[in-house]
Amino acid sequence: MLKVYAAKWCPHCVETVDYLKKNEIEFQYLDIEAQPKEIVQKVIEVNGGDDWVIPTLEYNGKWREGKIFNEKELETDLQNLGIG
């Protein structure tokens, strides 16, 4: 299942979650601020090693770094992950 590392206060996270719901893509929402240190470290690593950036997505071991919401880019990235 698609994992979405996000935060409720993040507008790009909210838009990403809304997109997933609208397109009936199943996902697990994971509040980044409530994750164990090792998960946060992996999200930091995926995003270049300086800090965590959200929304960061993971599907079957493949990662999408945190990005500003762009519907077309998200659609393409989901396809590249094997979703859709």
N, C-alpha and C positions, 0 to 999 in steps of 0.2 A: 504494500500500500504506500502511496505517496505520503511523505512526511513533510509538514510545513513548519519550519522553525520561525516563529513570528512573535509579535507583541500587539496587544490590543490598541496601544497608543500610536502605532505606526500606520500612517495612511496607505503606504504601498502594500503593507500586509493585508489591511482591510480590503483593498481593491483586489488583491490576488485571491483572497478567500472568497470574495463575492463572485469573481470570475469562475473559480472552481465549482462553487455551488450552482451557479447559473448553467454551467455546462455539464452538470451532474457527474463530476469527477470526484470519486471517493478519495478522502484524504484524512490524515490524522494531524490535528492541530497541536503543536507543542510550544508552549510559552517559553521563549528563550531564557527568560529570567528565572524560570523554575527548574531548569535543566541541571543535571549534575555537571561538575567541573569538566569531566572528560568529554562530554557532549559539546559543551560550550567551546572547549579547546578545538574539537574537530570542526565546528562551524567557523571558528577563527582561521584555522588552517585552510579551509575551503575558500575563504575570502581573502587570501593573500598573507595571512599571518600577523596582521597588525591589530585587528579588532573584529568582533562579530558584526556582520551586516545582515539585515533581514529585509524581506523574507528570503531565507535560504531553504531550498528544496532538496529532498533526497528520495530516490526511488531505486530500489534494488541495487544499492551500492553506488549509484551514479548521482552526482551532486550538481546542483545549479546554484551558483553564488547569488548573494543578495543583489537585487537590482531595483531600480526605479520601475514602477508599474508601467508596462507598455503591452497592451493586449496582443498585438501581432507577434512581438518578441516572445512573450510568455507562451503563446500557442506553438510557435516554432520550437522553443526550448523543451516544452512538454513532449512534443513529437520526438525530439532527439533523445529524450529520456526513455521513450518507449510507451508513452501514454497518448491515447487519442488516435 
